[in-house]
Amino acid sequence: MLKSLLQLILKLLAKAILKKYRPDVVGITGSIGKTSTKEAAVAVLRTRFNVRANVKNYNNEIGLPLTVIGVDKTPGRSIFGWLKVFGRALKLIGGKTENYPEILVLEMGSDKPGDIQYLVETAPCKVGVLTYIAPVHIEFFKTLKKIIQEKRVIVSHLTEEGFAVLNYDNDLVMQNAKTKAEVVTFGFKDGADFQATDVNIIPDPETNWPTGLNFKVNFRGNIVPVFLPGAMAEHLIPAALAGLAIGHIFGVNFVEAAGALRDLKPLAGHMCLIPGIKKTMLIDDSYNSSPEPTISALKTLKNIDIKADAERYAVLGDMLELGLETESAHRDIGRRVAELGVDVLVTVGEASKQTAQAAREAGMEEHRVVTFADSASAGKFLQDAIKEGDVVLIKGSQGVRMEKIVKELMAEPLRASELLVRQTGEWERK
């Protein structure tokens, strides 16, 4: 009851602030890629505008209004803290703030049906971005159809004056995104308004480890090069393309927008390269996990050049919230690991035992497949097992805490709070 009352108060305050200051709202949702797209959009738009975006994962019924109000930390259970939030909001509504953002870039998450509708009622969008639709969180939605119904609200609520930014490569997006708004698309396929081509991983001349991704973007015959520092996975490129599309809608020069992406820093836990112990390289993808990004990460691992005597490790934790798809999804990943020729598979968690079993059935040698119940045990094993030149991909859902393995293996563990996800006191105590 108290939580519902708090949400209602925050919603009313946010709506009043938006009505007064009338910023343009860019709403971003999808099964994957929301945060990366938000960061790319902010990087591009800040070349010309005063922009504010959600901090951390403040993308729900409480976090989104806090962003509108301009609060970057939830008061939690502090009544005094919430009174300060309400006071700040009322001051905005009753006074005048010259520096209120011109554009709000709001990531909109959904854990259950109705979440996106609630958020767009709070903050109606000028631009609605649909990054990707996939069977993620299906445990709570039960069917893919319900996920589609939920995600497409981000564009179906737009008016004729609005813009829908859609992933042209994802059939579930393009087939289900009915909208009155003007449509702008992005992707790798021919026909996308913002199309990525000629993708290359740029290696360091001394170590040969990747330093970033270089690619070209074709927008209606105009071609500009883009470099994403610290990135190596092709599935990070659509976020950059969406950022360019959003910039175009707001009149940002194409070349200037592409240049702004060079300042993007990889998000912690999103395919980040981190030097490991024993002169190894870690690919930290520990933020979260679901089937399609896992397959993309495995392909990236396969494409990295290594020395003749070095090995590629896939360290994979459970993919959670897949409901009835859990066993089949984990088994499919195991088959992919074997097909791609990964040298060593290490799994963490109960569901990932199916990944290990499927990899063995697909031809991986028994001694190259190892299973653990928790990330701590896996981390200790890997400390002894890896050797110079090895590349280690580490990926799993939040609840499996795969960042603990990264911390065990990174060459500079004192930089964990700077480089890794979930390093706050609250998470550390879990």
Buried (B, 14 or more C-beta within 10 A) or exposed (E): EEEEEBBEBBBEBBBBBBEBBEBBBBBBBBBBBBBBBBBBBBBBBBBBBEBBBBEEEBBBBBBBBBBBBBBEEBBEEEEEBBEEBBEBBBEBBEEEEEEBBBBBBBBBBBEEBEBBBBBBEBBBBBBBBBBBBBBBBBBBBEEBEBBBBBBBBBBBBBEEEBBBBBBBBBEBBBEBBEBEBBBBBBBBBEEBBBBBEEEEBBBEEEEBBBBBBBBBBBBEEEEBEBBBBBBBBBBBBBBBBBBBBBBBBBEBEBEEBBBBBEEBEBBBBBBBBBBBBEBBBBBBBBBBBBBBBBBBBBBBBBEBEBEEEBBBBBBBBBBBBBBEBBBEBBBBBBBBBBBBEBBBBBBBBEBBBBBBBBBBEBEBEEEBBBBBEBBBBBBEBBBEBBEEBBBBBBBBBBBBBBBBBBBBBBBEBEEBEEBBBBBEEEEEEE
